[in-house]
Amino acid sequence: MLKSYVISLIVGILAGVIYGCMAINSPAPPIIALLGLFGMLVGEQIIPLLKRIIKRQPVTMAWFRHECVPKISGTPPPVKKKAP
């Protein structure tokens, strides 16, 4: 648990350094902050994608919709329809 706090602090410091290099005052303007958060959500999905590619499993839109979209958008995954 402490490890996640340390990582969060380090990433926050890195974001602050990037903001400083871009001459953006913190807190950032809302659109920049939202784009940064969106980038983090999308970036999280790169690891499962790479794992799938390394295992030579197909990367399909169905997989993306079921595995990635709910984590990016915060919506529940689509329900699979049962055959009658």
ChimeraX attribute file (.defattr): number of C-alpha atoms within 10 A of each C-alpha:
attribute: neighborCount
match mode: 1-to-1
recipient: residues
	/A:1	5
	/A:2	7
	/A:3	8
	/A:4	9
	/A:5	10
	/A:6	11
	/A:7	11
	/A:8	12
	/A:9	12
	/A:10	12
	/A:11	12
	/A:12	12
	/A:13	12
	/A:14	12
	/A:15	14
	/A:16	17
	/A:17	12
	/A:18	12
	/A:19	16
	/A:20	12
	/A:21	9
	/A:22	9
	/A:23	9
	/A:24	13
	/A:25	10
	/A:26	11
	/A:27	10
	/A:28	13
	/A:29	10
	/A:30	9
	/A:31	9
	/A:32	13
	/A:33	13
	/A:34	12
	/A:35	11
	/A:36	14
	/A:37	12
	/A:38	14
	/A:39	12
	/A:40	12
	/A:41	17
	/A:42	15
	/A:43	11
	/A:44	14
	/A:45	16
	/A:46	12
	/A:47	10
	/A:48	12
	/A:49	18
	/A:50	12
	/A:51	11
	/A:52	13
	/A:53	12
	/A:54	9
	/A:55	9
	/A:56	9
	/A:57	10
	/A:58	10
	/A:59	12
	/A:60	9
	/A:61	10
	/A:62	10
	/A:63	12
	/A:64	13
	/A:65	13
	/A:66	16
	/A:67	16
	/A:68	21
	/A:69	18
	/A:70	14
	/A:71	16
	/A:72	16
	/A:73	11
	/A:74	10
	/A:75	9
	/A:76	10
	/A:77	13
	/A:78	12
	/A:79	7
	/A:80	7
	/A:81	6
	/A:82	5
	/A:83	4
	/A:84	3
